[in-house]
Amino acid sequence: MLSYQEAEKRAVRVLVDGVGEALVLKEEAGYYALYFFFGLQGRRAPDPEEEPDFVEGPRPEPAFRDPYDQARWLEAHGYTLFVNESK
């Protein structure tokens, strides 16, 4: 799994809001969004070595939810502990 620092270098699009960031990457199979939900922990940015809290994709187009909307979607679908607490 890519760290935030590695993914940020390869991102073709970045979605940012008060909950976190989604780094969109283009791979052979399509587009992926790597979600980092740092705002829920009271931080302003993810740790450079942090791994994503959630990965979505592949998709044929780089259309993904903003981090806030993705966090709400995860909660609505039963993901109650999706924040990476390993650090």
C-alpha positions in Angstrom: 0.0 0.0 0.0 1.3 3.5 -0.8 2.0 6.0 1.9 0.5 9.5 1.7 3.9 10.9 0.6 4.2 8.3 -2.3 0.6 8.7 -3.4 0.8 12.5 -3.3 3.6 12.4 -5.8 1.6 10.3 -8.2 -1.8 12.0 -7.8 -3.6 13.3 -10.9 -6.3 15.0 -8.8 -6.6 15.9 -5.1 -9.9 16.4 -3.3 -9.6 18.3 0.0 -12.1 19.3 2.7 -12.2 19.6 6.5 -12.4 15.8 6.9 -9.4 14.8 4.8 -7.9 14.3 1.4 -8.6 12.0 -1.5 -5.6 11.4 -3.7 -6.7 10.2 -7.2 -4.2 8.0 -9.0 -4.3 6.6 -12.6 -3.2 3.0 -12.9 -3.5 0.5 -15.7 -6.8 -0.8 -14.5 -8.3 2.8 -14.1 -8.5 5.5 -11.5 -8.3 4.9 -7.7 -9.0 7.3 -4.8 -6.9 6.9 -1.7 -8.8 8.5 1.2 -7.0 9.9 4.2 -9.4 11.0 7.0 -7.1 13.1 9.2 -9.6 15.8 10.1 -11.6 13.4 12.2 -8.6 13.1 14.5 -8.1 16.9 14.9 -5.1 17.0 12.6 -4.6 19.4 9.7 -2.7 17.0 7.4 -1.9 13.3 7.2 1.5 12.0 8.3 3.8 11.5 5.3 4.1 7.8 6.1 0.4 7.2 6.8 -1.4 4.6 4.7 -4.9 5.4 3.4 -8.0 4.8 5.5 -10.0 3.7 2.5 -9.3 2.9 -1.1 -12.0 3.1 -3.9 -11.6 2.0 -7.5 -10.8 1.1 -10.2 -13.1 3.4 -12.2 -12.9 4.4 -15.8 -13.1 8.1 -15.0 -11.6 10.1 -12.1 -15.0 10.9 -10.5 -14.9 10.2 -6.7 -16.7 11.6 -3.7 -15.2 14.4 -1.6 -13.7 13.1 1.7 -16.6 14.3 3.8 -19.2 12.6 1.5 -17.1 9.4 1.5 -16.9 9.4 5.3 -20.7 9.8 5.5 -21.2 7.0 2.9 -19.0 4.7 4.8 -20.9 5.3 8.1 -24.2 4.8 6.3 -23.0 1.4 5.1 -21.8 0.1 8.4 -18.1 1.2 8.5 -17.9 2.7 12.0 -14.1 2.4 12.5 -12.6 3.5 9.2 -10.0 5.9 10.5 -6.5 4.6 10.4 -5.5 4.5 14.0 -2.2 2.6 13.6 -0.1 5.8 14.2 
